[in-house]
Amino acid sequence: MSRKDKLIEKLKNIDSELKWDELVVLLGLLGYKCINNSGSRRLFVNSDKKKITLHEPHPGNKVKKPYKKEVIKTLIERGELEK
């Protein structure tokens, strides 16, 4: 299983712990580039100019369940992730 597949598994398993750095790597592997917005807001943009906006967790590094669900939903709607 590739690193990308392992990170997708961690993302899809809502109850598993996914660290912010792992999410950034996964989105990068899916073609998204991270752009720092103001404060803890992060904008991810792909080559088609499709965007995902998230707040980087602080303190700590764990991505919260609502953000995981949002990313999953967005990626599935765009055909970048299978159900």
N, C-alpha and C positions, 0 to 999 in steps of 0.2 A: 504494500500500500504506500503510495507516494505521500509526501508531506502535505500536498494540497488536499488529498483525500482524507488524511487524518484531521486536518483543520476543518474541513467541511463536516466531518462526523461530529467534531466538538461543537461546531456552530449549531448543527441540527439537533443535537441532544440538549434540549433546553436546560436540563438539570445539571449538566456537566459545567465545570468551571472553564471559561474561556478568558484568557488574559488579553488586554488591549493590544499588546504587541503582536499576539497571534492573529488577532482580527485584522490588524494593519497588514501583516504579511499575506494573509488570505486574500484580502481585497486587492493587494498588489499582484498576486498570482492570477486574479481574475481580470486584471487590466486597469485597475483603479489607482490613481495617484493621489496621495494625501496632500492637501493644501491647508495650512494652518489659518483658521479664521481668527476672530477675536477671542481672547480668553481660552477656555477649554473646548470651544467649538472647533470641529474638524470637518473639512469638506473633502470628499473623495470624488474624483471626476475621472471618467474613462474616455477613451478616444472618440466615442460618439457624443461626448459632452453630457452624458447622463450622470446625475449627481446623487450622492448619499451624504446626508449631514448627520453627524453624531456628536455627542459630548464625550470627550475623553474623561474617563472616571478619575476622580481624585477625592480624597486620598485613596490610595489603593490602585489596583490595576485590573480588577475583575470587571468584565462586561456584564451589565445587569440584564436580566431576562427580557424585559420589554425591548431593549435595544437589539438583542439577539433576534427576537421575533420580528422586529421591524426590518432588519437586514435580510432575514430569510424570505420574508414576504416580498420585499423589493426585488431581490435577486431572482426569485421564482417568476414573478410577473414579467421580468425582462428576459426570461429564458436563459439566464446565466447559471441557474441552479435547478436541479431536479427535485421534485417533491419527495 
